Amino acid sequence: MVDLEKIGLLVARVVASEGMTLVDVELKGGGLNQLLRIYIDKTGGVSHADCQLVSEQVSAILDVEDLIPGQYTLQVSSPGLDRKLVKPSDYEHFVGRRARLILREPVGGQRVLEGRLAGLEAGCVQLESGEGQRTELELSNISKARLIVEL
């Protein structure tokens, strides 16, 4: 069994040593079709060279540590403009940005909500709708969240 937490800690050290932030680590698929996807970020944005540097370093370490049995594909990229909100700190970092949240259990009869992030207080995400109405959502009730690209 793959220890994704251990891989995440290893990747976080590599990414931090290069002055970047680890956003997320995902392992998809199985057998010969495993994909290890790493999302990195830094002030001013991530370049192709940043992704290549992290990929080379992580690949070398994973080969030595042998944390993923068998074959896998390693992919390193930026989280993109419509990035996923993964950590509680993301809801504070992106205050003022529009987001789309998918809930596990409906709130007010809705499972999908959109609005502006207004922070995180006591484990609850604050979301403002277009009418200036604020909704408080338990972080544990959010199954998926993404920023909405505004042009």
N, C-alpha and C positions, 0 to 999 in steps of 0.2 A: 504494500500500500504506500502511496506517495504522501509524504509529510509536507503539505503545502505551506503550513506555518513555518517550518524550518527553512524551506526554500525562500519564503517571503523575507525572513530575517536575513538570510544570506544576501539576497538581492538588495535589500534596503541598505546594507553596509556598503555594497559596491556603488550604488546610486548616490548615497550620501558622500562617499569619498570623491565623487566627481562634481560635487556642488549641486546636485539635483535632488528631487523629491520623488519617492516611490508613491504612485497613486494607487495601483492595484496589481495583483498577480492572479491570473486565472489559469486553470488547467482544464482543457476541454478534450473530449474524445477518449478513446481507449485503444489498447492494442498497438497496432502500427500507425494509428492516426491520432496520436496525442499531440496537442498543441499547447505549449506554455506561452501565454501572452503576458507581457509585462508593459505596464503603462508608466511613463516617467514624465516629469514636468520640471520646469525651472523658470525663474523670472526672465521674461523676454521671450519665452517659448523654446521649444525643443527643436533642434536641427537634425537633419539626417545623420550628420557626423556624430551627434550625441547618441542617437539610437545605435549606430554601428559600434561605438566605443563600449557602451554598456553591454551590447549583445556579445561582443568578443570576450569581455571580461567574465560575464556570467556564464557563457558557454564553457570557457576553460575551467571555471570552478565547478560547475555541475558535472563536467566530465570526470574530474578528479574525485569529487565527493560521491558520484554515482547515486544521486538522490531520486532519479527517475529511471526505473528499470526499462530496458528496451529502447526503441527509437522514439524520438519526439522532434517536433519542429519548434524552434524558439523564435518568437516574434517580439520585438521591442518597438514601441511607438508612443506618440504623445496621446493624451486622452481626447484630443480634438475639441472643437468648439462646443459640441453638444455632449460634453463629458458626463460620465456617470458620477453621481454623488455617492461615495462609498463610505467615508468615515464621518463620524459626528462633526468633526471640525470643518468638513466641506460645507455644511449648512451655515456656518458662521463666516467662513472665508468668502463665500459667494453671496453675502447679503446684498440685496438690491437687484440681483439677477433673476430673470424669469426661469421657472423650473416646472417640470411635469412630474408629478408623483403618482405612483400606482400603489394602492393600499391593499393590505391583506383583507381587512374587514372594512366595509363601507362606513363613511362618516357623512351624515346628512343625506344618506341614500346614494352617495357617489363613491366609486372606487378609484376614479382618475380625477386628479385635481391639477389645475394650473394656476400659477400666480407668481408673485415676487417673494423671494426668500426674505424673511424679516428676522432671522436669527434662530438660536437654539437656547431654550431655557428649561432647566430641570428635566432633560430628556424628551422635550417636546419641540418639534419644529414649528416655527411661526411662519405662516404663509398668508400673504395679502392678495386678495382678489382685486379685479379691476374697479370694483365699487368701493374700495377702501375698507372692505370687511376683512378682518383677521381671523384665520382659522388656526387652531392649535391641534397638532397631530403628534401622537406618540411615535417616537422614532422606531420603536419595535413594530409598529403597524405599517411601516413603509417597506414594501417589497422591492421596489425599483424607483430610482429617481434620476433624472437627467436635466441638465441645463437646456434651455431653449435658445437657439441661435437668434439673436436680434440684429437686424441689419440697419 
